[in-house]
Amino acid sequence: MNERQLLRSAILVFWTLFWGLSVADKVIPDVQFLWVGKDFFALFIKFFASLGLKDPLFATAALAAVSGLEAITFALHLTALISLRKGDETLTNTWYFRAVIAAVALFSLFSIADQVFGDRFQLLEHGLFWIVLIASWVVFRHVPFPDAAPIRWKPGGTARPVLAAGTLLTALTAWSILDFSSTTFEQASAPVTGEEVVDGIYKFDFPFLADKRVWETTVNTFMEAHPELRIQYIYTGPSELNSKKKTHLLLYVFTEPVNPTAQNP
């Protein structure tokens, strides 16, 4: 395998995995073991509700259409990758061109939706992906490699200490991540203990990976521990307090006595 073949394979493998995992993200709900998914159905419900279309049928139909288009795009990339592995360059170019057209059309559709729903951050993200798709096609199809040398897989000279150092750092990093995960992953499903910060007001600091099931368990556990209280109001801390909102969520729960007369005779 020479440099040109390696680069073309890397491009196809990346985009095949990109679309394949995107489809899997639509199928696997919420947070699972070794998988942090996104609740696209809830996201689509929110988007359509912002337009006044609160019927879940709109979100369901849109999500099904998007998932189908992504599955087709994944299949086109996979076909191009298989053709490349077989060494059929003409067929590879044909299928990859079709895959690029499908992907560009999808990201164009996403960009239009971002404009309609007013999501400027996603618009920037989808616009960048649109550009990267075109760049991938240009590199894959039109960048010449006149002196494409064969790849030397056998390390030699200075490559050996570099590989040894890289292997050591990778092992240390993997051990650190696994050790951290073994002590923190259970927090993704364990109920959160509330801290009473003011009389009748409890603070709940939800950790990374906590989802709606954790909140349900937390509420049930809290009510069992405090049968004399009822939840009156739930307040999400402002962004200034949720400075780590990418990894946790801060909630305040306002409560009141179930029987105020008995509490204050």
Residue, then its C-alpha position, 0 to 999 in steps of 0.5 A: m500500500n502506498e501513500r495515496q492508497l492509505l490516504r484514500s482508505a482513511i477518508l472512506v473509513f472516516w466517513t463510513l464510520f461517521w455516518g454509521l455511528s450517526v445512524a446508530d445514535k438514532v437507534i440507541p436511546d439516551v445513555q447506555f454503557l460505553w455509549v453516550g447518545k443524544d435524544f434526537f426525538a426530544l430535540f426534534i420535539k423542541f424544534f417543532a414546538s418552537l414553530g407552534l407544531k406541538d404534535p409529536l407526529f411532525a417530529t417523528a416523521a422528520l426524525a424518520a426521514v433524516s434517519g433514512l437519508e443518513a442510512i442511505t448515505f452510510a450505505l453509499h460510503l460503505t459500498a465505495l469502501i468495499s470497492l476500494r478494498k477490491g481495487d476497482e478504482t473506477l467503481t470506487n470513484t463512482w460510488y464515492f461521488r454518489a456518497v458525497i452528493a448525498a452527504v452534501a445534500l443532507f448537510s444542506l438540508f440540516s443548514i436550512a433547518d438550522q436557519v428555520f429553527g434559529d440554531r446558529f451554533q448547529l448552522l456553523e457546525h453543519g456548514l463546516f462539515w459541508i466544506v470538509l466533505i468537499a475537501s475530502w472529495v477533492v483530496f480523494r479524487h483530484v490531488p495527484f500523488p506522482d511520487a507515492a512511495p510505498i508505506r514502510w510498516k517496519p520501524g527503524g532508526t529513530a522510529r523505535p524509541v518514538l513508538a516505545a514512548g507512544t505505547l507507554l503514554t497510551a498505556l498510562t492514559a488508558w489505565s487512568i481512564l479505566d481507573f476513573s471510569s470504574t469509580t465514576f460510571e455508576q453515578a450515571s444511574a445512582p440517585v443524587t443526594g440533595e443538600e438543603v442550602v436554605d430552609g425548604i430549598y435543596k440543591f442537586d448537583f447532577p454528575f456527568l452522564a446523569d439523565k432523566r432516569v437518574w432524575e426520576t430515581t432522585v425524586n422518588t428517593f427524595m420523597e421517600a426520605h422526606p414524606e413530610l415535604r412536597i415539591q413546589y418548584i424546580y429551578t435550573g441554575p443560571s449559566e453562571l452557576n452551571s459553568k460546568k454544564k457540559t459535565h453536570l447540571l445544577l438544580y434547585v428544588f423548592t419544597e413546602p410542608v405537606n401539612p403546614t398547620a401541623q408543622n406550625p401549630 
